[in-house]
């Protein structure tokens, strides 16, 4: 799973876990009154601590437990979940830092390129080595097939996902798993195309930060070369 997608899922999970529980509508009216009273008086069990030990809750493994034990169990589960989320976020942050460092270094290398040939070589070699991409290309839109891909796939400016066999062969000369495509600019009909043999690597929900940064730099460089 992609790091950004994983972060989005973690944010969604955390919001679900922290939202207040909605009352059930099929419980007796008296239970709803009790529920509302306890929510409005969170110190109730401080005033009557004996109730905490007297109340018993069903437990799949231990038969029945006290309210205090159930509360402790829920807190342990919540702490464990938060630890997993923090670990995942730290891992993603470390990966994002590596991507940022790579992107910065690549930008300096591209700025030092004196011609289009060296720029293409540096771009392709760096991205393939860092991310194990199978293809990295800058493709001029010169015929009807390319124009169709430009209009259909890049109407939003970029595209992440799968291609048809015909589209893949036209862009890369062979079938690929998934792709990232972006148009450099409306005035410069060139497609910046990246392919991976992994069919799940690029998908529509991906963040396009890295691709957009490279797009802007490449558009600037091609205008000068």
NORGI-V738254 format. One record per pair of residues at least 6 apart in sequence whose C-alpha atoms are under 6 Angstrom apart, sorted by the first residue. I is the first residue (numbers start at 1). J is the second residue. D is the distance in whole Angstrom. If there is no record, write none. Layout:
BEGIN
I_J_D / I_J_D
END
This chain:
BEGIN
3_92_6 / 52_67_5 / 52_68_6 / 53_66_6 / 55_66_6 / 55_67_6 / 56_64_6 / 56_65_5 / 56_66_5 / 57_64_5 / 57_65_5 / 58_64_5 / 110_119_6 / 113_119_5 / 115_225_6 / 124_136_5 / 133_195_6 / 133_196_5 / 134_195_6 / 134_196_5 / 135_194_6 / 135_195_5 / 136_193_6 / 136_194_5 / 137_193_5 / 138_191_6 / 138_192_5 / 139_190_5 / 139_191_5 / 140_190_4 / 141_189_5 / 141_190_6 / 157_182_6 / 157_183_6 / 158_181_5 / 158_182_4 / 159_180_6 / 159_181_5 / 160_179_6 / 160_180_5 / 160_202_5 / 160_203_5 / 160_204_5 / 161_178_5 / 161_179_5 / 161_202_5 / 161_203_4 / 161_204_6 / 162_178_5 / 165_175_6 / 168_175_5 / 169_175_6 / 176_197_5 / 177_196_6 / 177_197_4 / 177_198_5 / 177_199_4 / 178_195_6 / 178_196_5 / 178_199_5 / 178_202_5 / 179_194_6 / 179_195_4 / 179_202_6 / 180_193_6 / 180_194_5 / 181_192_6 / 181_193_5 / 182_191_6 / 182_192_5 / 183_190_6 / 183_191_5 / 184_190_6 / 184_215_6 / 184_219_5
END
